[in-house]
Amino acid sequence: MPSMFPGMYADPNDPNRRPRTPAGDPDTWPASLRWSYWLGVAAAIVMVLAGLVMLTENPQAASDANPGAGRDLIEAFRGNLRFVGIANIITGLLIAALAAQLRSGSRLSRRILLVVIALAVFLNVVAFAIQVGGLAMILIVILLALAAFLMFRPDANHYVAYKTDAEH
């Protein structure tokens, strides 16, 4: 029975820490990894579309409506739009490629995917904070955070450990 007070050593009977896959069938792809894959693909699609929209945005048209905006401000905004747009396209493609490898249970690709997700989350939060991107940035962050969370659930960890150990 799990202890009421957390300690240094986890109880193996703790329902929050043990894998939920049956012990006799470790080859089945856990639901948490499947959901992580689909959330990653959805986030990658939104990221590429948002990046393409940012690259086609014309900040000069917005400056015509606001005559107080200087040329330097418009050029800085255009540079930020291009940077975030290109970064979203690149990280979206990387996430889609690395998420496809979740099925194989590779530890290295899962770790690299986590780093790319962290970078994408940071960039999209900053883009929303400096008002370069809109609500799509928040949608991207939510999808990526859920994908990263589900990627490291106990079922997924058990599956990846089994697949990695089976290769060696």
C-alpha positions in Angstrom: 0.0 0.0 0.0 1.4 3.4 -0.9 2.5 5.6 1.9 0.6 8.8 2.7 3.9 10.7 2.9 6.2 10.6 -0.1 9.7 9.3 0.5 12.8 8.6 -1.3 11.7 5.2 -2.5 8.5 4.6 -4.4 6.3 1.7 -3.4 5.9 -0.7 -6.4 2.2 -1.0 -5.7 1.6 2.8 -6.1 -1.0 3.0 -8.9 0.4 6.2 -10.2 3.9 4.8 -10.8 3.4 1.3 -12.2 2.7 0.7 -15.8 -0.8 -0.1 -16.9 0.1 -2.4 -19.8 -0.3 -6.1 -19.1 2.9 -7.9 -18.1 2.5 -10.5 -20.7 2.2 -8.2 -23.7 4.9 -5.5 -23.7 4.9 -5.2 -27.5 1.6 -3.3 -27.7 2.0 0.4 -28.3 0.6 2.1 -25.2 -2.3 4.5 -25.5 -0.3 7.3 -23.9 2.4 7.1 -26.7 -0.3 6.9 -29.4 -2.0 10.1 -28.0 1.4 11.7 -27.7 2.1 10.9 -31.4 -1.3 12.3 -32.6 -0.9 15.4 -30.4 2.6 16.0 -31.8 1.4 15.6 -35.3 -1.5 18.0 -34.7 0.9 20.5 -33.1 3.3 20.2 -36.1 0.5 20.9 -38.6 -0.6 24.0 -36.7 3.0 25.1 -36.3 3.7 24.8 -40.1 0.5 26.6 -41.0 1.2 29.3 -38.4 4.7 29.7 -39.8 3.5 30.0 -43.3 0.9 32.6 -42.3 3.6 34.6 -40.5 5.9 34.5 -43.5 3.1 35.9 -45.8 2.1 38.6 -43.3 2.6 42.2 -44.5 3.4 44.5 -41.5 3.5 47.5 -43.9 -0.3 47.3 -44.3 -0.7 47.5 -40.5 1.6 50.5 -40.3 -0.6 52.3 -42.9 -3.5 52.1 -40.4 -1.1 53.4 -37.6 0.9 56.3 -38.9 2.7 56.7 -35.6 4.7 53.5 -36.2 8.3 54.3 -37.3 10.2 52.5 -40.0 12.5 50.9 -37.5 9.6 49.5 -35.5 8.1 48.0 -38.7 11.4 46.4 -39.7 11.9 45.0 -36.2 8.4 43.5 -36.3 9.0 42.1 -39.8 12.2 40.5 -38.6 10.4 38.9 -35.6 7.6 37.6 -37.8 10.1 36.0 -40.1 12.2 34.5 -37.3 9.2 33.0 -35.5 7.7 31.8 -38.8 10.8 30.0 -39.9 11.4 28.6 -36.4 7.8 27.2 -36.3 8.2 25.6 -39.7 11.5 24.0 -38.8 10.5 22.8 -35.3 7.1 21.6 -36.6 8.8 19.4 -39.3 11.3 18.1 -36.7 8.5 17.3 -34.3 6.6 15.4 -37.0 9.7 13.4 -38.0 10.6 12.6 -34.4 7.1 11.8 -33.3 6.9 9.1 -36.0 9.7 7.3 -34.2 7.8 7.0 -30.9 6.3 3.7 -32.2 9.8 2.1 -32.4 10.5 3.0 -28.7 13.8 4.8 -29.3 15.1 6.5 -26.2 17.4 8.9 -28.1 14.6 10.1 -30.4 12.3 10.6 -27.5 14.9 12.7 -25.7 15.6 14.8 -28.8 11.9 15.2 -29.3 11.5 16.5 -25.8 14.3 19.1 -26.4 12.7 20.2 -29.7 9.3 20.5 -27.9 10.8 22.6 -25.1 12.4 24.9 -27.7 9.1 25.2 -29.6 7.2 25.9 -26.4 9.6 28.6 -25.4 9.6 30.3 -28.8 5.8 30.3 -29.0 5.3 31.6 -25.5 7.8 34.4 -26.3 6.1 35.1 -29.7 2.7 35.4 -27.9 4.3 37.6 -25.2 5.8 40.1 -27.6 2.6 40.0 -29.7 4.1 38.6 -32.8 1.7 35.6 -32.8 -1.9 35.2 -31.9 -3.9 32.6 -30.1 -2.5 29.8 -32.4 0.7 30.1 -30.3 -1.2 29.2 -27.2 -2.9 26.2 -29.0 0.6 25.0 -30.1 1.9 25.3 -26.5 -1.0 23.3 -25.1 -0.8 20.6 -27.7 3.0 20.2 -27.2 2.8 20.3 -23.4 0.2 17.5 -23.5 2.3 15.5 -26.0 5.4 15.8 -23.8 3.4 14.8 -20.7 1.9 11.7 -22.3 5.3 10.8 -23.8 6.7 10.1 -20.4 3.8 8.3 -18.6 4.7 5.1 -16.8 3.2 3.0 -19.7 5.4 4.8 -22.2 8.5 4.5 -20.0 7.9 0.7 -19.6 7.4 0.3 -23.4 10.5 2.3 -24.3 12.6 0.5 -21.8 11.4 -2.9 -23.1 12.0 -1.9 -26.7 15.5 -0.4 -26.0 16.5 -3.5 -24.0 15.2 -5.8 -26.6 17.5 -4.2 -29.2 20.6 -4.9 -27.2 
